[in-house]
Amino acid sequence: MSIWNPTKAKVQLWALQYLLSVQRLRTLQQKKEAQAKAARRDIATLLEKGKLETARIKVETIINEDVHVELLELLELYCELLLARFGILDQNVRTPDPGISEGVCSIIRAAPSTELKELHIVRDILMHKYGREFSTGVMENKDGCVSERVMRKLDLGTPSEALVNGYLAEIARAYGVPWSPPGESEAKDEDADNTDPAAAEGPDLEKATEAKGSPTSDGAKTGTASTPQSRACPFTSPCEANTEGRV
């Protein structure tokens, strides 16, 4: 008959809570990725109908959701780290070991930005273990204890116009919608207007030169005709803009 050990039972319960958090984080990521895919399809329909402003607003939401999913991925990795190093976490100390410090601080700081109650419980466990003073310092990010990547994901702002255009272009390309950013379209038109017409006449010009031959310095003609160097067409198609993020 086993003897009830409340301390051991509490440790096992904590480990189970970390495992539940990892599973819930993965499930939430999959759910948000499915929602983002449906939203992209709706945006492609809006572009096809010419409703650009509505599409831009929806793209801004998608961009912020992509950033949030990346935050969830980071928190999942930190939970797995704490679970793998649970022996270090279980030490009776008031300051986390350097091997788990970044994970502890990042979870305490970022958990309130998620809707996962399992992760909120993990945060409460960590705050109770390391004390109010430590937790307050983490929320203020003293000494930069929170991962820079996590802090960037928490600092959501209005996406730049270039990033929005990049998302729209990628969505349009993925769903076969004939749309490109206004600046790119103007650049293509300008390049087409500036194409040197003489370049297209290069072969005819070369033939005419060969027929005439080339004069020598004393005015006499030789039987050999000089051939001018071929002229390359100056037209170059503008490169497609590379976009950042998950489209």
Salt bridges, closest charged atoms under 4 A:
GLU33 OE2 - ARG246 NH1 3.51
GLU65 OE1 - LYS32 NZ 3.18
ASP66 OD2 - ARG40 NH2 3.08
GLU70 OE1 - LYS153 NZ 2.54
GLU73 OE2 - ARG246 NH2 3.14
GLU76 OE2 - ARG26 NE 2.66
GLU80 OE2 - ARG26 NH2 2.44
GLU115 OE2 - LYS32 NZ 3.66
GLU115 OE1 - HIS68 NE2 3.75
GLU118 OE2 - ARG24 NE 3.46
GLU140 OE1 - LYS142 NZ 3.74
GLU170 OE2 - ARG173 NH1 2.75
GLU184 OE2 - LYS188 NZ 3.84
ASP196 OD2 - ARG231 NH2 3.12
GLU240 OE1 - ARG173 NH2 3.61
